[in-house]
Amino acid sequence: MLTDPLPPKHQLLQACRGDLSVDHPLLRLARELSDLHDQRLYAARETLADRRHIDQIDVQRARLVRDIDRWVTLQLPPSHGAAYIHTETVGAVVDRLAQLTACAFAALASASQWELGDAWEQLAELAVGYDDLAAEVCAGRRRLPGGP
C-alpha cells in the first residue's frame, strides 16, 4: 500500500494535460482518460458517422474508470464504521476531471469569455473537491460506493 495513495490535485491536473513527471498508476489512467476525452470532443464535431467511434471511446472510458476504482479499493485503508458515503467513486471523479480539462483547453481556442471562465471555474471547483475527497477517504472519514 502506498503511504499517500491518491495524488494531489496539481499532479492529477498535470497528468490530464500530458505531464507524467510523477510515475503513479492513477496518474497514468487519468492521462488515458484525458486522451479519450480529447478524442471524444474531436469526434463529436465530426459527422454522425462517428457515433460508433464515440461509443467505442465511452466503452474504453468505462473500463478505465473501473480500473481506477479497483486500484483505489486495494490502496485505501478501511473506512470507519460511521464514515459517510460519497456519491461517486474516485474513478468517476477522475473521469469528470479529465472531461473538464479537455473542455477547458478546447474553450481556449473557440469559446466566449463567459464560456471560457465557466469551464475553468468548473475544473477548479472539481479539483478542490477531488483533493477534499482524497483526504477524507485516505483518513477513513468517508467511504466510496461499493467499497469496504
N, C-alpha and C positions, 0 to 999 in steps of 0.2 A: 504494500500500500504506500502511495506517495505521501510525504509529510504534508504537502499542500496540494491535494488532488485537482482542484479546479483553478485554472489560471486566472489572473486578474483581468478585468475588462480591457485594459490597454493592450495586453498581449492578444486577447481574443479579437479585438478590432483590427489589430495589425495583421493577424492571420487572415481575416476576412478580405484584406486588401493585398494578400500575397506575400507578406513578410513573415517568413517562418524562421526568424532568427533564434527562436527557442524551440527545441525539439520536444514536443508534447503530443500525446495521442489525440487529445481533444482539439488541439490547435490544428493538427493535420486534417481532422474530419471537418472542422469549421471552414478550412480553406477549400476543401472539396465542395462543401455546401455553397460557399460563395461563388465558386466557379459555375455551379449548376444554376444558381440564381441569375448570374450574368447571361448564361446561355438562354435561360427561360425568357428574360427580358428581350433579348435579341429575337428569339423565335416568335414571341408574341407580337412583334412589329411586322412580321412577315405574313404570308398568305395563310388562308385557312388550312391549306395542305400540311402545315406544320403542327397541327393539333396532335398528331401521333407523336411527334418529337417532344412536344410539351408533356404529354402523358408519360413518355419514357423518362424524361427528366424528373417528373414527380415521383415515379417509382424509385429512382435512384436516391432522391432526397429522403423518401420514407425509410429506405434501407440505412442511410447514414444516420438519421435521427435515432433509429432503433439501435444502431451500433454505439452511438454516444450514450444512450440510456443504459445499455448493458454494461458499458465500460464504467460509467459513473456508479452504478449499483455495486460493482466489485470494489470500487475505491473508497466509498464512504463508510464511515462508522455507522452503527445502528443509531437511529434517532431515539430520543427519549420517548417514553410511553405517552406523554402528554403533548408531544410535538404537533403543531398544526400542519395540516397537509397543504401543499402548494397546488395550485390549479393546473400547472403544466410541468412536464418533465424538463430536465436540463436540455435534452436534445431538441425539444420544441422551441425553447427559448433561443438556443444557438441557431436554429434554422431561421427564426424570425430576425435575429441579429444579422445573419448573412443576407437575408432578403432586404432588410432596411439599408444595409451597407451598399448593396448593389443599386438600390433605388436612389440613395443619396448621391452616389457618384454619377449615376446616369442623369440626375437632375442638374448637376453642374453644367452639363452641355446643352440641356434643352428646356429647362423649366423656368417659370417666372420666379421672381424674388420670393414671393409668398410660398410657392410650392417648394422651392429650394430650402427656405427656412423651416418649413414644416417637416420636410424629410430629415433634415439634420437634427431637429429637436426630438422627433420620434426616436431616432437612432440613439441620441444621447440619453434619453429617459430610459430606454430599454437596457442600455449598457449599465446604467446605475442600478436598475432593477436586477440585472444578472449578478452584479457584484454583491448586492444585498442577499440574494438567494444563495449564492455560493457560500457566503459567510455563515448563513443560518443553517444550511444543510451540513456543512463541514463541522459545525459545532453541535449538531444533533437537535437543534431547536425547531427545525422544520423538516418535514419528510416529503418525499416525492410520490406522486401517484404510482401505484404498482410496486413501490419499494418496501423494504422492511421497516 
